[in-house]
Amino acid sequence: MTDSTDTKPDSINGDQIPWYRWRWLFFTCFVLFFPAAVIIGVTGDIYCNNKGEITKLRPLIKIVTLVVGGLLLAKNILLPYFV
């Protein structure tokens, strides 16, 4: 019987993770093509290799990145109309 209070995450196999779910692609899309980063970030988890162990990117980091990017995008789209 397993202990339900065990908070250690299950081991994640890197071979099973699609290439578009890795952190490097998420941030590359964030810089080069923000709508792709939004789709990737909203539709699932982002994974990273942290000291040889594959972990999920914390949801707070993902949310803050998407909000900041959305604000920058809105500023660049709306600012010319108010200046």
C-alpha positions as a printed NumPy array, in Angstrom:
array([[  0.   ,   0.   ,   0.   ],
       [  1.374,   3.418,  -0.902],
       [  1.448,   6.379,   1.407],
       [ -0.854,   9.16 ,   0.145],
       [  1.237,  11.835,   1.869],
       [  4.296,  11.049,  -0.254],
       [  4.964,  14.25 ,  -2.237],
       [  7.929,  12.981,  -4.263],
       [  7.01 ,  13.274,  -7.953],
       [  7.046,  10.221, -10.162],
       [ 10.046,   9.758, -12.383],
       [  9.491,  11.316, -15.799],
       [ 11.068,   9.701, -18.832],
       [ 12.459,  12.307, -21.239],
       [ 11.829,  10.095, -24.26 ],
       [  8.074,  10.278, -23.691],
       [  7.924,  14.084, -23.69 ],
       [  7.081,  15.73 , -27.044],
       [  9.738,  18.129, -28.366],
       [  7.356,  21.097, -28.154],
       [  6.897,  20.672, -24.389],
       [ 10.507,  21.487, -23.44 ],
       [ 11.369,  24.746, -21.687],
       [ 13.85 ,  25.901, -24.354],
       [ 11.176,  25.837, -27.053],
       [  8.614,  27.561, -24.819],
       [ 10.934,  30.514, -24.174],
       [ 12.162,  30.59 , -27.785],
       [  8.551,  30.841, -28.948],
       [  7.95 ,  33.47 , -26.274],
       [ 10.648,  35.658, -27.834],
       [ 10.088,  34.919, -31.524],
       [  6.386,  34.052, -31.89 ],
       [  4.32 ,  34.714, -28.775],
       [  1.016,  33.098, -29.943],
       [  2.766,  29.713, -30.183],
       [  4.071,  30.124, -26.623],
       [  0.539,  30.868, -25.434],
       [ -0.835,  27.736, -27.092],
       [  1.965,  25.563, -25.72 ],
       [  1.672,  27.057, -22.238],
       [ -2.102,  26.865, -21.963],
       [ -2.566,  23.367, -23.36 ],
       [ -0.166,  21.444, -21.12 ],
       [  2.893,  21.14 , -18.954],
       [  6.344,  22.459, -19.8  ],
       [  9.297,  20.261, -18.858],
       [ 12.897,  21.127, -18.059],
       [ 16.095,  19.27 , -17.274],
       [ 17.129,  20.447, -13.826],
       [ 20.491,  19.044, -12.683],
       [ 20.   ,  15.838, -14.652],
       [ 16.442,  15.31 , -13.424],
       [ 13.439,  16.033, -15.649],
       [ 10.874,  18.175, -13.858],
       [  7.781,  20.171, -14.74 ],
       [  8.064,  23.927, -14.919],
       [  6.252,  25.455, -11.968],
       [  2.811,  26.781, -12.944],
       [  3.547,  30.189, -11.403],
       [  6.538,  30.706, -13.722],
       [  4.433,  29.719, -16.722],
       [  1.546,  32.021, -15.735],
       [  3.811,  35.016, -15.001],
       [  5.624,  34.542, -18.319],
       [  2.353,  34.403, -20.261],
       [  0.866,  37.422, -18.432],
       [  3.976,  39.557, -18.966],
       [  4.088,  38.551, -22.627],
       [  0.389,  39.325, -23.011],
       [  0.856,  42.761, -21.466],
       [  3.795,  43.515, -23.759],
       [  1.811,  42.338, -26.763],
       [ -1.2  ,  44.455, -25.758],
       [  1.056,  47.481, -25.207],
       [  2.582,  47.127, -28.655],
       [ -0.801,  46.7  , -30.325],
       [ -2.748,  49.372, -28.428],
       [ -0.098,  52.046, -27.821],
       [ -0.087,  53.44 , -31.372],
       [ -3.818,  54.208, -31.061],
       [ -3.351,  56.348, -27.931],
       [ -0.239,  58.293, -28.946]])
